[in-house]
């Protein structure tokens, strides 16, 4: 427990170290406008990564995240372009994501199928339907309020942060409180730590699994909706980069891929680190392939480091 708790300062120090290196080698890296832009980009990733955290905490993984981000993006743009009221658009997008996620959880829990296969299939179905609907072209438009909501130049009262950044931080705080202070939250971590012990303690595996995947689906779709304000229109492929990134943010944040250990607070730091590192690599003029190689090496190193810890099940 002491080792797990000590990771928070280490992760924060990692974020600060990346920013420090960026300040030294990339001109303008630490300018207020640059930092605010990085936080906005991190918020889109961070919201989706919070949902991925829930799934990874139970020892699963959600490969439908990119498809649900793309679906949320396209659906929000199309409905907004048709003049549908924004509250209705938000509810429809969140509902679609939650239902798709719940299907992932139900199928995974009911038939004990590998989540890799189930979520990949669900993502393919959602993607196919969206592409048939839009003919794989830009569609709709973002409402004015959403453009301002996601603009790095906007703020909330005296706080010089875009509303989307504050939304991300509030969601992360709520998720962390849910995981630590509520019975379902503790059951999520218990199921990921030791499934047999969780069954003996009457934890409903199917119910918890469905909940985690539904949260992941809803937050992925929400991230897609918010990206509509950033892109100005709907495009399904906007979610493609988030498959690797949503998992990487969770891993860099220190949540164990084996389940049972981690949290949304760690994922916030992981998202910030990943975006800062990516910005640093771009500032160094590395190619896309080189960036992927460096980020992949970082993931391997972090996974190896955290993999040395004994699992919760081993310590019981």
C-alpha positions as CSV (number, residue, x, y, z in Angstrom):
1,X,0.0,0.0,0.0
2,X,2.8,2.4,0.9
3,X,4.4,1.7,-2.5
4,X,1.2,2.3,-4.3
5,X,0.6,5.6,-2.5
6,X,4.2,6.8,-3.2
7,X,3.5,6.7,-6.9
8,X,1.4,9.9,-6.9
9,X,4.4,12.2,-6.1
10,X,6.5,10.2,-8.6
11,X,4.0,10.7,-11.4
12,X,3.6,14.4,-10.6
13,X,7.4,14.7,-10.7
14,X,7.4,13.0,-14.1
15,X,5.0,15.5,-15.5
16,X,7.0,18.4,-14.2
17,X,10.2,16.8,-15.5
18,X,8.8,16.5,-19.0
19,X,7.6,20.2,-18.9
20,X,11.1,21.2,-17.6
21,X,12.8,19.5,-20.5
22,X,10.3,21.0,-23.0
23,X,11.1,24.5,-21.6
24,X,14.8,23.9,-22.2
25,X,14.7,22.5,-25.7
26,X,11.5,23.8,-27.4
27,X,11.0,27.5,-27.8
28,X,7.6,28.7,-26.5
29,X,6.8,25.3,-24.9
30,X,6.0,26.9,-21.5
31,X,4.1,29.9,-22.9
32,X,0.7,30.3,-21.2
33,X,-1.0,29.9,-24.5
34,X,0.9,26.7,-25.2
35,X,0.2,25.2,-21.8
36,X,-3.5,26.0,-22.1
37,X,-3.6,24.4,-25.5
38,X,-1.9,21.3,-24.2
39,X,-4.5,21.1,-21.3
40,X,-7.3,21.3,-23.8
41,X,-5.8,18.4,-25.9
42,X,-5.2,16.5,-22.7
43,X,-8.9,16.9,-21.6
44,X,-10.2,15.1,-24.7
45,X,-7.8,12.2,-24.0
46,X,-8.3,12.4,-20.3
47,X,-12.1,12.0,-20.4
48,X,-11.9,8.9,-22.6
49,X,-9.0,7.6,-20.4
50,X,-11.1,7.9,-17.3
51,X,-13.6,5.4,-18.8
52,X,-10.7,3.2,-19.9
53,X,-9.5,3.2,-16.3
54,X,-12.7,1.7,-15.0
55,X,-12.4,-1.2,-17.5
56,X,-8.7,-1.8,-16.8
57,X,-9.3,-1.8,-13.1
58,X,-11.3,-5.0,-13.5
59,X,-8.6,-6.5,-15.7
60,X,-10.3,-5.7,-19.0
61,X,-9.5,-3.4,-21.9
62,X,-11.9,-1.5,-24.2
63,X,-10.9,-1.4,-27.9
64,X,-14.2,0.2,-28.9
65,X,-13.1,3.6,-27.6
66,X,-12.0,5.0,-30.9
67,X,-15.2,4.0,-32.6
68,X,-17.4,5.4,-29.9
69,X,-15.4,8.7,-29.9
70,X,-15.9,8.9,-33.7
71,X,-19.6,8.0,-33.3
72,X,-20.1,10.7,-30.6
73,X,-18.3,13.2,-32.8
74,X,-20.4,12.5,-35.9
75,X,-23.7,12.1,-34.1
76,X,-23.2,15.4,-32.2
77,X,-22.3,17.3,-35.4
78,X,-25.2,15.8,-37.4
79,X,-27.8,16.4,-34.8
80,X,-26.5,19.9,-34.0
81,X,-26.5,20.8,-37.7
82,X,-30.1,19.7,-37.9
83,X,-31.0,22.2,-35.2
84,X,-31.6,19.7,-32.4
85,X,-31.4,21.3,-29.0
86,X,-28.0,20.9,-27.3
87,X,-29.3,19.1,-24.1
88,X,-31.0,16.6,-26.3
89,X,-27.8,16.1,-28.4
90,X,-25.8,15.5,-25.2
91,X,-28.3,13.0,-23.8
92,X,-28.5,11.1,-27.1
93,X,-24.7,10.9,-27.5
94,X,-24.2,9.8,-23.9
95,X,-27.0,7.3,-24.2
96,X,-25.5,5.8,-27.3
97,X,-22.1,5.4,-25.7
98,X,-23.5,4.0,-22.5
99,X,-25.7,1.4,-24.4
100,X,-22.8,0.3,-26.6
101,X,-20.6,0.0,-23.5
102,X,-23.2,-1.9,-21.6
103,X,-23.5,-4.4,-24.5
104,X,-19.7,-4.9,-24.2
105,X,-20.0,-5.5,-20.5
106,X,-23.1,-7.8,-20.8
107,X,-21.6,-10.0,-23.5
108,X,-18.2,-10.2,-21.7
109,X,-19.7,-11.0,-18.4
110,X,-22.5,-13.3,-19.5
111,X,-20.5,-15.6,-21.8
112,X,-17.0,-14.8,-20.3
113,X,-15.6,-13.9,-23.7
114,X,-12.3,-12.0,-24.0
115,X,-13.0,-8.2,-23.8
116,X,-10.5,-7.7,-26.6
117,X,-12.6,-9.6,-29.0
118,X,-16.0,-8.3,-27.8
119,X,-15.0,-4.6,-27.8
120,X,-13.3,-4.8,-31.1
121,X,-16.4,-6.4,-32.7
122,X,-18.6,-3.7,-31.1
123,X,-16.4,-1.0,-32.4
124,X,-16.5,-2.5,-35.9
125,X,-20.3,-2.6,-35.8
126,X,-20.6,1.0,-34.6
127,X,-18.1,2.1,-37.1
128,X,-19.8,0.4,-40.0
129,X,-23.1,1.9,-39.1
130,X,-21.7,5.4,-38.8
131,X,-19.8,5.1,-42.1
132,X,-22.9,3.9,-43.9
133,X,-24.8,6.8,-42.4
134,X,-22.3,9.5,-43.4
135,X,-20.6,8.0,-46.4
136,X,-17.3,8.6,-44.6
137,X,-17.4,12.4,-45.2
138,X,-17.4,15.4,-42.9
139,X,-20.9,16.0,-41.6
140,X,-22.9,18.6,-39.7
141,X,-21.4,21.4,-37.7
142,X,-20.5,22.3,-34.1
143,X,-22.8,24.7,-32.2
144,X,-21.2,28.0,-31.2
145,X,-21.3,27.3,-27.5
146,X,-19.4,24.1,-28.0
147,X,-16.7,25.8,-30.0
148,X,-16.2,28.3,-27.1
149,X,-16.4,25.5,-24.6
150,X,-13.4,23.8,-26.1
151,X,-11.4,26.8,-27.1
152,X,-8.0,27.2,-25.4
153,X,-8.5,31.0,-25.4
154,X,-11.6,30.8,-23.3
155,X,-12.0,30.7,-19.6
156,X,-14.4,30.3,-16.7
157,X,-14.8,33.6,-14.8
158,X,-11.4,34.5,-13.3
159,X,-10.0,31.0,-14.0
160,X,-7.9,31.1,-17.2
161,X,-8.8,27.5,-18.2
162,X,-11.1,26.4,-21.0
163,X,-14.4,25.0,-19.7
164,X,-13.6,21.6,-21.2
165,X,-10.5,21.4,-19.0
166,X,-12.5,22.1,-15.8
167,X,-15.1,19.5,-17.0
168,X,-12.4,16.9,-17.3
169,X,-11.0,17.7,-13.8
170,X,-14.4,17.6,-12.2
171,X,-15.2,14.2,-13.9
172,X,-11.9,12.8,-12.8
173,X,-12.5,14.0,-9.2
174,X,-16.0,12.5,-9.2
175,X,-14.7,9.2,-10.6
176,X,-12.0,9.0,-8.0
177,X,-14.5,9.7,-5.2
178,X,-16.8,7.0,-6.7
179,X,-14.0,4.5,-6.8
180,X,-12.8,5.1,-3.2
181,X,-15.9,6.1,-1.3
182,X,-18.8,4.1,-2.7
183,X,-19.6,0.4,-2.5
184,X,-19.8,-0.1,-6.3
185,X,-16.4,1.6,-6.6
186,X,-14.8,-0.7,-4.0
187,X,-16.4,-3.7,-5.7
188,X,-14.7,-2.7,-9.0
189,X,-11.3,-2.7,-7.4
190,X,-12.1,-5.9,-5.5
191,X,-13.1,-7.7,-8.7
192,X,-9.9,-6.6,-10.5
193,X,-7.7,-7.6,-7.5
194,X,-9.1,-11.1,-6.9
195,X,-12.2,-12.4,-8.8
196,X,-12.6,-15.5,-6.7
197,X,-12.5,-13.6,-3.5
198,X,-15.0,-11.1,-5.0
199,X,-17.4,-13.9,-5.8
200,X,-17.1,-15.3,-2.3
201,X,-18.0,-11.8,-1.0
202,X,-21.1,-11.8,-3.3
203,X,-19.8,-9.1,-5.7
204,X,-22.0,-9.3,-8.9
205,X,-19.4,-9.8,-11.6
206,X,-21.8,-9.2,-14.5
207,X,-23.2,-6.1,-12.9
208,X,-19.9,-4.6,-12.1
209,X,-18.5,-5.5,-15.6
210,X,-21.5,-4.0,-17.3
211,X,-21.1,-0.8,-15.2
212,X,-17.5,-0.4,-16.0
213,X,-17.9,-0.8,-19.8
214,X,-21.0,1.5,-19.8
215,X,-19.0,4.2,-18.1
216,X,-16.2,3.7,-20.6
217,X,-18.6,3.9,-23.5
218,X,-20.4,7.0,-22.2
219,X,-17.1,8.9,-21.6
220,X,-15.7,7.9,-25.0
221,X,-18.8,9.3,-26.7
222,X,-18.6,12.4,-24.5
223,X,-15.0,12.9,-25.6
224,X,-16.2,12.6,-29.2
225,X,-18.9,15.2,-28.6
226,X,-16.5,17.7,-27.1
227,X,-14.1,17.1,-30.0
228,X,-16.8,18.4,-32.3
229,X,-16.2,21.8,-30.9
230,X,-12.5,21.5,-31.6
231,X,-12.8,20.1,-35.1
232,X,-15.9,22.2,-36.2
233,X,-17.6,19.2,-37.9
234,X,-18.1,15.5,-37.5
235,X,-15.6,13.0,-38.8
236,X,-15.6,9.4,-37.7
237,X,-11.8,8.9,-37.9
238,X,-11.2,11.6,-35.3
239,X,-11.2,8.8,-32.7
240,X,-8.4,6.7,-34.3
241,X,-5.5,8.0,-32.3
242,X,-7.2,7.4,-29.0
243,X,-7.0,3.6,-29.0
244,X,-3.3,3.7,-28.1
245,X,-3.4,7.0,-26.2
246,X,-6.3,6.1,-23.9
247,X,-4.5,2.9,-22.8
248,X,-1.1,4.7,-22.6
249,X,-2.5,7.4,-20.4
250,X,-3.9,4.8,-17.9
251,X,-0.6,2.9,-17.9
252,X,1.6,5.9,-17.6
253,X,-0.6,7.0,-14.7
254,X,0.2,3.9,-12.8
255,X,-3.0,1.8,-13.1
256,X,-2.1,-1.8,-13.3
257,X,-3.1,-3.6,-16.5
258,X,-3.7,-6.7,-14.3
259,X,-6.5,-4.8,-12.6
260,X,-7.3,-4.0,-9.0
261,X,-4.8,-1.1,-8.5
262,X,-5.0,2.5,-9.8
263,X,-7.5,5.2,-10.1
264,X,-8.8,8.2,-12.1
265,X,-6.5,10.7,-10.3
266,X,-3.5,8.8,-11.6
267,X,-5.0,8.8,-15.1
268,X,-5.1,12.6,-15.0
269,X,-1.4,12.8,-14.5
270,X,-0.9,10.1,-17.1
271,X,-2.9,12.1,-19.7
272,X,-0.9,15.3,-18.9
273,X,2.4,13.4,-19.2
274,X,1.5,11.8,-22.5
275,X,0.3,15.1,-24.1
276,X,3.4,17.0,-22.8
277,X,5.7,14.3,-24.1
278,X,4.0,14.2,-27.5
279,X,4.2,18.0,-27.7
280,X,7.9,17.8,-26.8
281,X,8.6,15.2,-29.5
282,X,6.7,17.3,-32.1
283,X,8.8,20.3,-31.0
284,X,11.9,18.3,-31.6
285,X,10.7,17.6,-35.2
286,X,10.5,13.9,-34.8
287,X,8.5,12.0,-37.4
288,X,5.2,10.3,-36.5
289,X,6.9,7.0,-36.7
290,X,9.7,8.1,-34.3
291,X,7.1,9.5,-31.9
292,X,5.3,6.2,-31.8
293,X,8.6,4.4,-31.2
294,X,9.5,6.7,-28.3
295,X,6.0,6.5,-26.8
296,X,6.0,2.7,-27.2
297,X,9.3,2.5,-25.4
298,X,8.0,4.6,-22.6
299,X,4.9,2.3,-22.2
300,X,7.2,-0.8,-22.1
301,X,9.4,0.8,-19.5
302,X,6.5,1.9,-17.3
303,X,4.7,-1.4,-17.6
304,X,8.0,-3.3,-16.7
305,X,8.5,-1.0,-13.7
306,X,4.9,-1.4,-12.3
307,X,4.9,-5.1,-13.2
308,X,7.6,-5.7,-10.6
309,X,5.0,-5.0,-7.9
310,X,3.1,-7.9,-6.4
311,X,-0.5,-8.0,-7.3
312,X,-3.1,-7.4,-4.7
313,X,-4.2,-11.0,-4.9
314,X,-0.6,-12.1,-4.1
315,X,-0.6,-9.9,-1.0
316,X,-3.8,-11.2,0.5
